[in-house]
Amino acid sequence: MKRTVALGLLLAAAIAAPPLARQVHKSQVARMTLKVGDPAPDFTLLTDGWKTVKLSEFRGKKNVFLAVYVLAFTDG
Amino acid sequence: MDSPAANAAFAKQIGIKFPLLSDMNGKMLKSYGILKGYDIENDTYEWALRANIVIDKQGIIQLIDEGDGAVDPNTALSMCTTLHKKGAAK
């Protein structure tokens, strides 16, 4: 496990809470376009220390666990 | 999207030891298809699905849990252990 790097991704939307169902006229249901066995698209993200991290930096070095987490510090 | 400053404060608050990353422009979320859009009244609001993704050293996706399936991280952690053991065996 030591060689596995865990990346937590904190992602919050601009709005504080999901809309009530009755207010939603149309929703676009997101489907992950990727599947197991696909090459993971490279990305660059900002760390909490304002440095950039690229997925490709870990190529050949570490496995990556990416947790996409929305509004982590709220009750939602 | 949460800013790096907000993430830093949160990491300090709960003592996180791994990097917290921000996708401020939603680029990564879009390319992975994780961004979900809702049309409410006349505006579209977007936010991310919850997801756990495990990518091996070769850059290949080995596991995807999304939505409610991503609440429990144990499946993803098991995959990490399996990959680590595979790597150690080589």
Backbone of each chain as nested JSON, in Angstrom:
{
  "chains": [
    {"id": "A", "residues": [
      {"number": 1, "name": "MET", "atoms": {"N": [0.819, -1.202, 0.0], "CA": [0.0, 0.0, 0.0], "C": [0.852, 1.25, 0.0]}},
      {"number": 2, "name": "LYS", "atoms": {"N": [2.099, 1.083, 0.472], "CA": [2.936, 2.263, 0.559], "C": [3.19, 2.871, -0.804]}},
      {"number": 3, "name": "ARG", "atoms": {"N": [3.193, 2.007, -1.827], "CA": [3.538, 2.523, -3.15], "C": [2.314, 3.052, -3.883]}},
      {"number": 4, "name": "THR", "atoms": {"N": [1.223, 2.914, -3.264], "CA": [0.011, 3.433, -3.892], "C": [-0.223, 4.851, -3.42]}},
      {"number": 5, "name": "VAL", "atoms": {"N": [-0.367, 5.741, -4.338], "CA": [-0.588, 7.128, -3.942], "C": [-2.085, 7.405, -3.955]}},
      {"number": 6, "name": "ALA", "atoms": {"N": [-2.512, 8.022, -2.918], "CA": [-3.936, 8.349, -2.839], "C": [-4.117, 9.822, -3.136]}},
      {"number": 7, "name": "LEU", "atoms": {"N": [-4.931, 10.088, -4.068], "CA": [-5.22, 11.471, -4.411], "C": [-6.675, 11.757, -4.102]}},
      {"number": 8, "name": "GLY", "atoms": {"N": [-6.884, 12.671, -3.259], "CA": [-8.254, 13.052, -2.938], "C": [-8.618, 14.262, -3.759]}},
      {"number": 9, "name": "LEU", "atoms": {"N": [-9.726, 14.177, -4.335], "CA": [-10.128, 15.277, -5.197], "C": [-11.371, 15.904, -4.602]}},
      {"number": 10, "name": "LEU", "atoms": {"N": [-11.201, 17.093, -4.144], "CA": [-12.33, 17.767, -3.534], "C": [-12.964, 18.682, -4.546]}},
      {"number": 11, "name": "LEU", "atoms": {"N": [-14.143, 18.41, -4.864], "CA": [-14.782, 19.17, -5.914], "C": [-16.132, 19.644, -5.436]}},
      {"number": 12, "name": "ALA", "atoms": {"N": [-16.308, 20.9, -5.456], "CA": [-17.593, 21.404, -5.012], "C": [-18.208, 22.254, -6.098]}},
      {"number": 13, "name": "ALA", "atoms": {"N": [-19.465, 22.139, -6.229], "CA": [-20.151, 22.952, -7.221], "C": [-20.392, 24.34, -6.662]}},
      {"number": 14, "name": "ALA", "atoms": {"N": [-20.755, 25.211, -7.553], "CA": [-20.964, 26.585, -7.144], "C": [-22.198, 26.715, -6.257]}},
      {"number": 15, "name": "ILE", "atoms": {"N": [-23.106, 25.799, -6.393], "CA": [-24.282, 25.888, -5.538], "C": [-24.117, 24.984, -4.332]}},
      {"number": 16, "name": "ALA", "atoms": {"N": [-24.786, 25.337, -3.251], "CA": [-24.532, 24.658, -1.983], "C": [-25.246, 23.319, -1.865]}},
      {"number": 17, "name": "ALA", "atoms": {"N": [-26.359, 23.171, -2.519], "CA": [-27.103, 21.93, -2.339], "C": [-27.749, 21.517, -3.648]}},
      {"number": 18, "name": "PRO", "atoms": {"N": [-27.953, 20.21, -3.819], "CA": [-28.642, 19.767, -5.033], "C": [-30.044, 20.345, -5.093]}},
      {"number": 19, "name": "PRO", "atoms": {"N": [-30.542, 20.555, -6.276], "CA": [-31.87, 21.155, -6.395], "C": [-32.95, 20.18, -5.975]}},
      {"number": 20, "name": "LEU", "atoms": {"N": [-34.07, 20.707, -5.573], "CA": [-35.214, 19.845, -5.282], "C": [-35.706, 19.274, -6.601]}},
      {"number": 21, "name": "ALA", "atoms": {"N": [-36.174, 18.047, -6.544], "CA": [-36.567, 17.348, -7.771], "C": [-37.612, 18.14, -8.554]}},
      {"number": 22, "name": "ARG", "atoms": {"N": [-38.539, 18.77, -7.858], "CA": [-39.621, 19.461, -8.564], "C": [-39.119, 20.665, -9.347]}},
      {"number": 23, "name": "GLN", "atoms": {"N": [-37.93, 21.156, -9.001], "CA": [-37.406, 22.326, -9.69], "C": [-36.626, 21.955, -10.945]}},
      {"number": 24, "name": "VAL", "atoms": {"N": [-36.314, 20.681, -11.054], "CA": [-35.484, 20.266, -12.179], "C": [-36.367, 19.961, -13.384]}},
      {"number": 25, "name": "HIS", "atoms": {"N": [-36.196, 20.738, -14.411], "CA": [-36.984, 20.498, -15.612], "C": [-36.372, 19.394, -16.458]}},
      {"number": 26, "name": "LYS", "atoms": {"N": [-35.101, 19.413, -16.521], "CA": [-34.431, 18.424, -17.371], "C": [-33.051, 18.154, -16.787]}},
      {"number": 27, "name": "SER", "atoms": {"N": [-32.71, 16.94, -16.628], "CA": [-31.361, 16.666, -16.156], "C": [-30.606, 15.871, -17.202]}},
      {"number": 28, "name": "GLN", "atoms": {"N": [-29.357, 16.213, -17.335], "CA": [-28.525, 15.434, -18.238], "C": [-27.816, 14.408, -17.368]}},
      {"number": 29, "name": "VAL", "atoms": {"N": [-28.198, 13.169, -17.538], "CA": [-27.594, 12.159, -16.683], "C": [-26.175, 11.894, -17.162]}},
      {"number": 30, "name": "ALA", "atoms": {"N": [-25.251, 12.174, -16.264], "CA": [-23.846, 11.984, -16.618], "C": [-23.507, 10.506, -16.596]}},
      {"number": 31, "name": "ARG", "atoms": {"N": [-22.83, 10.081, -17.584], "CA": [-22.314, 8.709, -17.6], "C": [-20.816, 8.828, -17.773]}},
      {"number": 32, "name": "MET", "atoms": {"N": [-20.104, 8.047, -16.992], "CA": [-18.665, 8.097, -17.192], "C": [-18.371, 7.569, -18.571]}},
      {"number": 33, "name": "THR", "atoms": {"N": [-17.613, 8.345, -19.312], "CA": [-17.335, 7.964, -20.688], "C": [-16.239, 6.905, -20.745]}},
      {"number": 34, "name": "LEU", "atoms": {"N": [-15.577, 6.705, -19.618], "CA": [-14.451, 5.771, -19.59], "C": [-14.874, 4.448, -18.966]}},
      {"number": 35, "name": "LYS", "atoms": {"N": [-14.135, 3.397, -19.305], "CA": [-14.417, 2.104, -18.687], "C": [-13.098, 1.433, -18.301]}},
      {"number": 36, "name": "VAL", "atoms": {"N": [-13.225, 0.39, -17.503], "CA": [-12.037, -0.344, -17.065], "C": [-11.287, -0.868, -18.288]}},
      {"number": 37, "name": "GLY", "atoms": {"N": [-9.973, -0.684, -18.278], "CA": [-9.14, -1.12, -19.402], "C": [-8.76, 0.016, -20.325]}},
      {"number": 38, "name": "ASP", "atoms": {"N": [-9.477, 1.145, -20.2], "CA": [-9.144, 2.317, -21.022], "C": [-7.912, 3.021, -20.448]}},
      {"number": 39, "name": "PRO", "atoms": {"N": [-7.118, 3.639, -21.327], "CA": [-6.033, 4.486, -20.798], "C": [-6.654, 5.711, -20.12]}},
      {"number": 40, "name": "ALA", "atoms": {"N": [-6.178, 6.046, -18.936], "CA": [-6.721, 7.196, -18.213], "C": [-6.225, 8.483, -18.866]}},
      {"number": 41, "name": "PRO", "atoms": {"N": [-7.133, 9.371, -19.264], "CA": [-6.687, 10.641, -19.861], "C": [-5.821, 11.42, -18.869]}},
      {"number": 42, "name": "ASP", "atoms": {"N": [-4.776, 12.021, -19.38], "CA": [-3.901, 12.807, -18.496], "C": [-4.64, 14.055, -18.026]}},
      {"number": 43, "name": "PHE", "atoms": {"N": [-4.3, 14.513, -16.834], "CA": [-4.901, 15.748, -16.333], "C": [-3.897, 16.488, -15.47]}},
      {"number": 44, "name": "THR", "atoms": {"N": [-4.116, 17.76, -15.338], "CA": [-3.319, 18.592, -14.446], "C": [-4.276, 19.234, -13.455]}},
      {"number": 45, "name": "LEU", "atoms": {"N": [-3.987, 19.064, -12.167], "CA": [-4.846, 19.63, -11.127], "C": [-4.007, 20.417, -10.136]}},
      {"number": 46, "name": "LEU", "atoms": {"N": [-4.668, 21.257, -9.362], "CA": [-3.96, 22.084, -8.374], "C": [-4.014, 21.433, -7.002]}},
      {"number": 47, "name": "THR", "atoms": {"N": [-2.858, 21.344, -6.335], "CA": [-2.845, 20.816, -4.967], "C": [-3.292, 21.918, -4.009]}},
      {"number": 48, "name": "ASP", "atoms": {"N": [-3.487, 21.521, -2.747], "CA": [-3.875, 22.523, -1.753], "C": [-2.716, 23.477, -1.459]}},
      {"number": 49, "name": "GLY", "atoms": {"N": [-1.529, 23.188, -1.993], "CA": [-0.397, 24.113, -1.85], "C": [-0.157, 24.93, -3.127]}},
      {"number": 50, "name": "TRP", "atoms": {"N": [-1.141, 24.946, -4.002], "CA": [-1.099, 25.701, -5.261], "C": [-0.014, 25.215, -6.223]}},
      {"number": 51, "name": "LYS", "atoms": {"N": [0.334, 23.929, -6.121], "CA": [1.274, 23.36, -7.097], "C": [0.467, 22.487, -8.054]}},
      {"number": 52, "name": "THR", "atoms": {"N": [1.018, 22.285, -9.25], "CA": [0.289, 21.45, -10.199], "C": [0.742, 19.995, -10.082]}},
      {"number": 53, "name": "VAL", "atoms": {"N": [-0.194, 19.113, -10.288], "CA": [0.086, 17.68, -10.298], "C": [-0.482, 17.115, -11.585]}},
      {"number": 54, "name": "LYS", "atoms": {"N": [0.349, 16.338, -12.279], "CA": [-0.115, 15.698, -13.513], "C": [-0.213, 14.193, -13.28]}},
      {"number": 55, "name": "LEU", "atoms": {"N": [-1.243, 13.591, -13.824], "CA": [-1.369, 12.138, -13.71], "C": [-0.142, 11.45, -14.301]}},
      {"number": 56, "name": "SER", "atoms": {"N": [0.357, 11.974, -15.411], "CA": [1.479, 11.319, -16.106], "C": [2.771, 11.307, -15.275]}},
      {"number": 57, "name": "GLU", "atoms": {"N": [2.826, 12.125, -14.226], "CA": [4.009, 12.107, -13.343], "C": [4.14, 10.761, -12.618]}},
      {"number": 58, "name": "PHE", "atoms": {"N": [3.038, 10.046, -12.495], "CA": [3.049, 8.789, -11.744], "C": [3.24, 7.573, -12.65]}},
      {"number": 59, "name": "ARG", "atoms": {"N": [3.252, 7.808, -13.968], "CA": [3.387, 6.721, -14.945], "C": [4.682, 5.945, -14.693]}},
      {"number": 60, "name": "GLY", "atoms": {"N": [4.545, 4.637, -14.546], "CA": [5.699, 3.776, -14.317], "C": [6.234, 3.822, -12.896]}},
      {"number": 61, "name": "LYS", "atoms": {"N": [5.621, 4.652, -12.069], "CA": [6.111, 4.799, -10.693], "C": [5.109, 4.325, -9.646]}},
      {"number": 62, "name": "LYS", "atoms": {"N": [3.917, 4.836, -9.733], "CA": [2.935, 4.53, -8.692], "C": [1.557, 4.267, -9.291]}},
      {"number": 63, "name": "ASN", "atoms": {"N": [0.789, 3.442, -8.56], "CA": [-0.634, 3.313, -8.869], "C": [-1.334, 4.525, -8.259]}},
      {"number": 64, "name": "VAL", "atoms": {"N": [-2.413, 4.925, -8.851], "CA": [-3.104, 6.134, -8.384], "C": [-4.544, 5.796, -8.002]}},
      {"number": 65, "name": "PHE", "atoms": {"N": [-4.926, 6.21, -6.826], "CA": [-6.319, 6.087, -6.359], "C": [-6.899, 7.494, -6.345]}},
      {"number": 66, "name": "LEU", "atoms": {"N": [-7.858, 7.699, -7.214], "CA": [-8.46, 9.017, -7.378], "C": [-9.861, 8.982, -6.774]}},
      {"number": 67, "name": "ALA", "atoms": {"N": [-10.078, 9.776, -5.76], "CA": [-11.409, 9.838, -5.14], "C": [-12.029, 11.19, -5.466]}},
      {"number": 68, "name": "VAL", "atoms": {"N": [-13.067, 11.171, -6.25], "CA": [-13.765, 12.426, -6.588], "C": [-14.856, 12.623, -5.541]}},
      {"number": 69, "name": "TYR", "atoms": {"N": [-14.741, 13.691, -4.832], "CA": [-15.564, 13.893, -3.647], "C": [-16.152, 15.286, -3.704]}},
      {"number": 70, "name": "VAL", "atoms": {"N": [-17.447, 15.356, -3.654], "CA": [-18.121, 16.646, -3.816], "C": [-18.538, 17.198, -2.468]}},
      {"number": 71, "name": "LEU", "atoms": {"N": [-18.296, 18.467, -2.255], "CA": [-18.728, 19.157, -1.039], "C": [-18.341, 18.381, 0.219]}},
      {"number": 72, "name": "ALA", "atoms": {"N": [-17.074, 18.018, 0.317], "CA": [-16.62, 17.125, 1.369], "C": [-16.824, 17.69, 2.777]}},
      {"number": 73, "name": "PHE", "atoms": {"N": [-16.763, 18.975, 2.9], "CA": [-16.809, 19.544, 4.247], "C": [-18.207, 20.017, 4.642]}},
      {"number": 74, "name": "THR", "atoms": {"N": [-19.195, 19.528, 3.921], "CA": [-20.565, 19.89, 4.283], "C": [-21.301, 18.63, 4.734]}},
      {"number": 75, "name": "ASP", "atoms": {"N": [-22.539, 18.794, 5.115], "CA": [-23.348, 17.643, 5.49], "C": [-23.953, 16.96, 4.275]}},
      {"number": 76, "name": "GLY", "atoms": {"N": [-23.788, 17.598, 3.096], "CA": [-24.448, 17.074, 1.897], "C": [-23.788, 15.855, 1.331]}}
    ]},
    {"id": "B", "residues": [
      {"number": 1, "name": "MET", "atoms": {"N": [-16.343, 24.742, -7.909], "CA": [-15.243, 23.859, -7.533], "C": [-14.494, 24.475, -6.358]}},
      {"number": 2, "name": "ASP", "atoms": {"N": [-14.075, 23.639, -5.457], "CA": [-13.346, 24.155, -4.293], "C": [-11.979, 24.666, -4.702]}},
      {"number": 3, "name": "SER", "atoms": {"N": [-11.574, 25.747, -4.094], "CA": [-10.272, 26.32, -4.402], "C": [-9.189, 25.59, -3.623]}},
      {"number": 4, "name": "PRO", "atoms": {"N": [-7.918, 25.691, -4.057], "CA": [-6.827, 25.109, -3.272], "C": [-6.823, 25.625, -1.838]}},
      {"number": 5, "name": "ALA", "atoms": {"N": [-7.154, 26.896, -1.626], "CA": [-7.147, 27.457, -0.268], "C": [-8.195, 26.771, 0.612]}},
      {"number": 6, "name": "ALA", "atoms": {"N": [-9.374, 26.545, 0.044], "CA": [-10.436, 25.861, 0.805], "C": [-10.016, 24.435, 1.124]}},
      {"number": 7, "name": "ASN", "atoms": {"N": [-9.378, 23.769, 0.155], "CA": [-8.912, 22.403, 0.386], "C": [-7.831, 22.351, 1.463]}},
      {"number": 8, "name": "ALA", "atoms": {"N": [-6.938, 23.337, 1.45], "CA": [-5.846, 23.373, 2.44], "C": [-6.434, 23.502, 3.839]}},
      {"number": 9, "name": "ALA", "atoms": {"N": [-7.433, 24.362, 3.987], "CA": [-8.06, 24.561, 5.298], "C": [-8.743, 23.276, 5.756]}},
      {"number": 10, "name": "PHE", "atoms": {"N": [-9.412, 22.597, 4.815], "CA": [-10.112, 21.363, 5.153], "C": [-9.114, 20.259, 5.533]}},
      {"number": 11, "name": "ALA", "atoms": {"N": [-8.027, 20.166, 4.762], "CA": [-7.004, 19.141, 5.027], "C": [-6.409, 19.334, 6.415]}},
      {"number": 12, "name": "LYS", "atoms": {"N": [-6.164, 20.578, 6.775], "CA": [-5.581, 20.88, 8.076], "C": [-6.577, 20.531, 9.186]}},
      {"number": 13, "name": "GLN", "atoms": {"N": [-7.826, 20.844, 8.927], "CA": [-8.878, 20.627, 9.921], "C": [-9.01, 19.15, 10.291]}},
      {"number": 14, "name": "ILE", "atoms": {"N": [-8.972, 18.268, 9.289], "CA": [-9.202, 16.854, 9.608], "C": [-7.925, 16.012, 9.497]}},
      {"number": 15, "name": "GLY", "atoms": {"N": [-6.787, 16.642, 9.276], "CA": [-5.52, 15.929, 9.316], "C": [-5.281, 14.971, 8.166]}},
      {"number": 16, "name": "ILE", "atoms": {"N": [-5.632, 15.357, 6.975], "CA": [-5.442, 14.494, 5.795], "C": [-3.964, 14.423, 5.418]}},
      {"number": 17, "name": "LYS", "atoms": {"N": [-3.521, 13.227, 5.057], "CA": [-2.098, 13.031, 4.733], "C": [-1.85, 12.827, 3.238]}},
      {"number": 18, "name": "PHE", "atoms": {"N": [-2.876, 12.906, 2.452], "CA": [-2.691, 12.743, 1.003], "C": [-3.092, 14.041, 0.3]}},
      {"number": 19, "name": "PRO", "atoms": {"N": [-2.641, 14.232, -0.933], "CA": [-2.927, 15.507, -1.599], "C": [-4.42, 15.687, -1.914]}},
      {"number": 20, "name": "LEU", "atoms": {"N": [-4.904, 16.864, -1.635], "CA": [-6.26, 17.226, -2.048], "C": [-6.13, 18.107, -3.274]}},
      {"number": 21, "name": "LEU", "atoms": {"N": [-6.8, 17.729, -4.32], "CA": [-6.622, 18.422, -5.594], "C": [-7.884, 19.169, -5.993]}},
      {"number": 22, "name": "SER", "atoms": {"N": [-7.682, 20.268, -6.657], "CA": [-8.813, 21.061, -7.141], "C": [-8.88, 21.028, -8.659]}},
      {"number": 23, "name": "ASP", "atoms": {"N": [-10.076, 20.858, -9.162], "CA": [-10.284, 20.967, -10.596], "C": [-11.092, 22.24, -10.827]}},
      {"number": 24, "name": "MET", "atoms": {"N": [-10.41, 23.351, -10.7], "CA": [-11.079, 24.647, -10.691], "C": [-11.846, 24.929, -11.997]}},
      {"number": 25, "name": "ASN", "atoms": {"N": [-11.302, 24.473, -13.102], "CA": [-12.003, 24.765, -14.359], "C": [-12.831, 23.563, -14.865]}},
      {"number": 26, "name": "GLY", "atoms": {"N": [-12.858, 22.507, -14.076], "CA": [-13.694, 21.357, -14.434], "C": [-13.202, 20.559, -15.624]}},
      {"number": 27, "name": "LYS", "atoms": {"N": [-11.981, 20.843, -16.049], "CA": [-11.446, 20.2, -17.26], "C": [-11.316, 18.687, -17.104]}},
      {"number": 28, "name": "MET", "atoms": {"N": [-10.733, 18.281, -15.983], "CA": [-10.535, 16.853, -15.744], "C": [-11.889, 16.148, -15.599]}},
      {"number": 29, "name": "LEU", "atoms": {"N": [-12.803, 16.787, -14.857], "CA": [-14.131, 16.19, -14.653], "C": [-14.848, 15.983, -15.976]}},
      {"number": 30, "name": "LYS", "atoms": {"N": [-14.704, 16.968, -16.86], "CA": [-15.357, 16.845, -18.171], "C": [-14.733, 15.729, -18.984]}},
      {"number": 31, "name": "SER", "atoms": {"N": [-13.402, 15.668, -18.986], "CA": [-12.75, 14.657, -19.821], "C": [-13.028, 13.244, -19.312]}},
      {"number": 32, "name": "TYR", "atoms": {"N": [-13.317, 13.121, -18.011], "CA": [-13.639, 11.811, -17.452], "C": [-15.156, 11.547, -17.467]}},
      {"number": 33, "name": "GLY", "atoms": {"N": [-15.93, 12.542, -17.871], "CA": [-17.383, 12.353, -17.911], "C": [-18.023, 12.308, -16.543]}},
      {"number": 34, "name": "ILE", "atoms": {"N": [-17.442, 12.998, -15.582], "CA": [-17.962, 12.944, -14.207], "C": [-18.819, 14.162, -13.885]}},
      {"number": 35, "name": "LEU", "atoms": {"N": [-18.759, 15.166, -14.733], "CA": [-19.515, 16.382, -14.466], "C": [-20.974, 16.198, -14.904]}},
      {"number": 36, "name": "LYS", "atoms": {"N": [-21.867, 16.484, -13.978], "CA": [-23.287, 16.276, -14.254], "C": [-23.976, 17.634, -14.327]}},
      {"number": 37, "name": "GLY", "atoms": {"N": [-24.798, 17.844, -15.325], "CA": [-25.469, 19.132, -15.477], "C": [-26.961, 19.028, -15.245]}},
      {"number": 38, "name": "TYR", "atoms": {"N": [-27.502, 19.971, -14.52], "CA": [-28.947, 20.051, -14.316], "C": [-29.456, 21.36, -14.878]}},
      {"number": 39, "name": "ASP", "atoms": {"N": [-30.526, 21.28, -15.634], "CA": [-31.166, 22.501, -16.097], "C": [-32.271, 22.857, -15.115]}},
      {"number": 40, "name": "ILE", "atoms": {"N": [-32.119, 23.98, -14.481], "CA": [-33.101, 24.433, -13.503], "C": [-33.564, 25.809, -13.956]}},
      {"number": 41, "name": "GLU", "atoms": {"N": [-34.872, 25.932, -14.069], "CA": [-35.415, 27.165, -14.64], "C": [-34.708, 27.405, -15.975]}},
      {"number": 42, "name": "ASN", "atoms": {"N": [-34.009, 28.521, -16.115], "CA": [-33.359, 28.78, -17.403], "C": [-31.839, 28.672, -17.35]}},
      {"number": 43, "name": "ASP", "atoms": {"N": [-31.345, 28.104, -16.257], "CA": [-29.891, 27.996, -16.12], "C": [-29.459, 26.54, -15.97]}},
      {"number": 44, "name": "THR", "atoms": {"N": [-28.213, 26.288, -16.322], "CA": [-27.656, 24.957, -16.126], "C": [-26.645, 25.016, -14.983]}},
      {"number": 45, "name": "TYR", "atoms": {"N": [-26.79, 24.084, -14.05], "CA": [-25.851, 24.007, -12.925], "C": [-25.12, 22.681, -13.044]}},
      {"number": 46, "name": "GLU", "atoms": {"N": [-23.834, 22.731, -12.809], "CA": [-23.045, 21.508, -12.962], "C": [-22.322, 21.163, -11.669]}},
      {"number": 47, "name": "TRP", "atoms": {"N": [-22.313, 19.918, -11.34], "CA": [-21.42, 19.463, -10.282], "C": [-21.03, 18.026, -10.548]}},
      {"number": 48, "name": "ALA", "atoms": {"N": [-20.037, 17.578, -9.786], "CA": [-19.424, 16.288, -10.094], "C": [-20.165, 15.136, -9.438]}},
      {"number": 49, "name": "LEU", "atoms": {"N": [-20.137, 14.002, -10.11], "CA": [-20.587, 12.76, -9.497], "C": [-19.524, 12.325, -8.504]}},
      {"number": 50, "name": "ARG", "atoms": {"N": [-19.938, 11.551, -7.528], "CA": [-18.955, 10.962, -6.644], "C": [-18.345, 9.759, -7.383]}},
      {"number": 51, "name": "ALA", "atoms": {"N": [-17.039, 9.618, -7.313], "CA": [-16.416, 8.506, -8.032], "C": [-15.094, 8.103, -7.397]}},
      {"number": 52, "name": "ASN", "atoms": {"N": [-14.807, 6.822, -7.433], "CA": [-13.482, 6.305, -7.08], "C": [-12.904, 5.663, -8.331]}},
      {"number": 53, "name": "ILE", "atoms": {"N": [-11.677, 6.049, -8.662], "CA": [-11.041, 5.522, -9.866], "C": [-9.636, 5.053, -9.489]}},
      {"number": 54, "name": "VAL", "atoms": {"N": [-9.316, 3.835, -9.881], "CA": [-7.956, 3.334, -9.641], "C": [-7.254, 3.192, -10.991]}},
      {"number": 55, "name": "ILE", "atoms": {"N": [-6.082, 3.803, -11.076], "CA": [-5.295, 3.806, -12.308], "C": [-3.958, 3.136, -12.004]}},
      {"number": 56, "name": "ASP", "atoms": {"N": [-3.587, 2.152, -12.805], "CA": [-2.328, 1.448, -12.506], "C": [-1.116, 2.229, -13.028]}},
      {"number": 57, "name": "LYS", "atoms": {"N": [0.051, 1.666, -12.742], "CA": [1.302, 2.365, -13.098], "C": [1.445, 2.599, -14.596]}},
      {"number": 58, "name": "GLN", "atoms": {"N": [0.775, 1.763, -15.373], "CA": [0.853, 1.919, -16.829], "C": [-0.15, 2.956, -17.344]}},
      {"number": 59, "name": "GLY", "atoms": {"N": [-0.928, 3.528, -16.411], "CA": [-1.897, 4.555, -16.809], "C": [-3.205, 3.964, -17.298]}},
      {"number": 60, "name": "ILE", "atoms": {"N": [-3.45, 2.696, -16.983], "CA": [-4.686, 2.039, -17.409], "C": [-5.685, 2.019, -16.244]}},
      {"number": 61, "name": "ILE", "atoms": {"N": [-6.931, 2.347, -16.554], "CA": [-7.977, 2.34, -15.524], "C": [-8.281, 0.901, -15.115]}},
      {"number": 62, "name": "GLN", "atoms": {"N": [-8.172, 0.631, -13.82], "CA": [-8.403, -0.726, -13.321], "C": [-9.715, -0.852, -12.573]}},
      {"number": 63, "name": "LEU", "atoms": {"N": [-10.243, 0.278, -12.116], "CA": [-11.508, 0.21, -11.37], "C": [-12.228, 1.549, -11.443]}},
      {"number": 64, "name": "ILE", "atoms": {"N": [-13.542, 1.474, -11.603], "CA": [-14.378, 2.679, -11.53], "C": [-15.582, 2.364, -10.643]}},
      {"number": 65, "name": "ASP", "atoms": {"N": [-15.762, 3.135, -9.597], "CA": [-16.995, 3.099, -8.807], "C": [-17.594, 4.483, -8.928]}},
      {"number": 66, "name": "GLU", "atoms": {"N": [-18.862, 4.567, -9.225], "CA": [-19.444, 5.911, -9.333], "C": [-20.785, 5.98, -8.625]}},
      {"number": 67, "name": "GLY", "atoms": {"N": [-21.208, 7.187, -8.323], "CA": [-22.485, 7.405, -7.647], "C": [-22.489, 6.74, -6.278]}},
      {"number": 68, "name": "ASP", "atoms": {"N": [-23.587, 6.071, -5.958], "CA": [-23.718, 5.43, -4.648], "C": [-22.651, 4.357, -4.438]}},
      {"number": 69, "name": "GLY", "atoms": {"N": [-22.202, 3.743, -5.534], "CA": [-21.194, 2.699, -5.435], "C": [-19.843, 3.21, -4.965]}},
      {"number": 70, "name": "ALA", "atoms": {"N": [-19.666, 4.535, -5.029], "CA": [-18.373, 5.114, -4.636], "C": [-18.342, 5.529, -3.166]}},
      {"number": 71, "name": "VAL", "atoms": {"N": [-19.462, 5.352, -2.486], "CA": [-19.502, 5.772, -1.079], "C": [-18.584, 4.886, -0.234]}},
      {"number": 72, "name": "ASP", "atoms": {"N": [-18.599, 3.584, -0.548], "CA": [-17.731, 2.655, 0.182], "C": [-16.415, 2.507, -0.587]}},
      {"number": 73, "name": "PRO", "atoms": {"N": [-15.299, 2.918, 0.024], "CA": [-14.017, 2.887, -0.697], "C": [-13.332, 1.526, -0.685]}},
      {"number": 74, "name": "ASN", "atoms": {"N": [-13.944, 0.52, -0.011], "CA": [-13.228, -0.745, 0.186], "C": [-12.906, -1.483, -1.112]}},
      {"number": 75, "name": "THR", "atoms": {"N": [-13.799, -1.407, -2.092], "CA": [-13.535, -2.088, -3.365], "C": [-12.303, -1.485, -4.023]}},
      {"number": 76, "name": "ALA", "atoms": {"N": [-12.246, -0.156, -4.009], "CA": [-11.099, 0.53, -4.615], "C": [-9.818, 0.221, -3.84]}},
      {"number": 77, "name": "LEU", "atoms": {"N": [-9.932, 0.17, -2.51], "CA": [-8.743, -0.126, -1.698], "C": [-8.245, -1.546, -1.967]}},
      {"number": 78, "name": "SER", "atoms": {"N": [-9.196, -2.486, -2.157], "CA": [-8.796, -3.861, -2.471], "C": [-8.034, -3.899, -3.785]}},
      {"number": 79, "name": "MET", "atoms": {"N": [-8.504, -3.118, -4.754], "CA": [-7.823, -3.066, -6.056], "C": [-6.407, -2.518, -5.877]}},
      {"number": 80, "name": "CYS", "atoms": {"N": [-6.254, -1.493, -5.033], "CA": [-4.921, -0.931, -4.768], "C": [-4.004, -1.997, -4.182]}},
      {"number": 81, "name": "THR", "atoms": {"N": [-4.541, -2.787, -3.248], "CA": [-3.742, -3.848, -2.626], "C": [-3.339, -4.879, -3.671]}},
      {"number": 82, "name": "THR", "atoms": {"N": [-4.297, -5.264, -4.523], "CA": [-4.008, -6.247, -5.576], "C": [-2.913, -5.74, -6.505]}},
      {"number": 83, "name": "LEU", "atoms": {"N": [-3.028, -4.485, -6.918], "CA": [-2.03, -3.905, -7.832], "C": [-0.666, -3.852, -7.162]}},
      {"number": 84, "name": "HIS", "atoms": {"N": [-0.679, -3.516, -5.885], "CA": [0.596, -3.424, -5.151], "C": [1.271, -4.791, -5.068]}},
      {"number": 85, "name": "LYS", "atoms": {"N": [0.441, -5.818, -4.792], "CA": [0.991, -7.18, -4.7], "C": [1.549, -7.628, -6.044]}},
      {"number": 86, "name": "LYS", "atoms": {"N": [0.812, -7.288, -7.118], "CA": [1.28, -7.632, -8.467], "C": [2.618, -6.981, -8.745]}},
      {"number": 87, "name": "GLY", "atoms": {"N": [2.723, -5.713, -8.367], "CA": [3.963, -4.964, -8.586], "C": [5.114, -5.543, -7.809]}},
      {"number": 88, "name": "ALA", "atoms": {"N": [4.821, -5.994, -6.566], "CA": [5.864, -6.542, -5.696], "C": [6.334, -7.9, -6.197]}},
      {"number": 89, "name": "ALA", "atoms": {"N": [5.418, -8.635, -6.863], "CA": [5.755, -9.98, -7.338], "C": [6.678, -9.95, -8.551]}},
      {"number": 90, "name": "LYS", "atoms": {"N": [6.705, -8.823, -9.239], "CA": [7.511, -8.736, -10.464], "C": [8.989, -8.595, -10.146]}}
    ]}
  ]
}
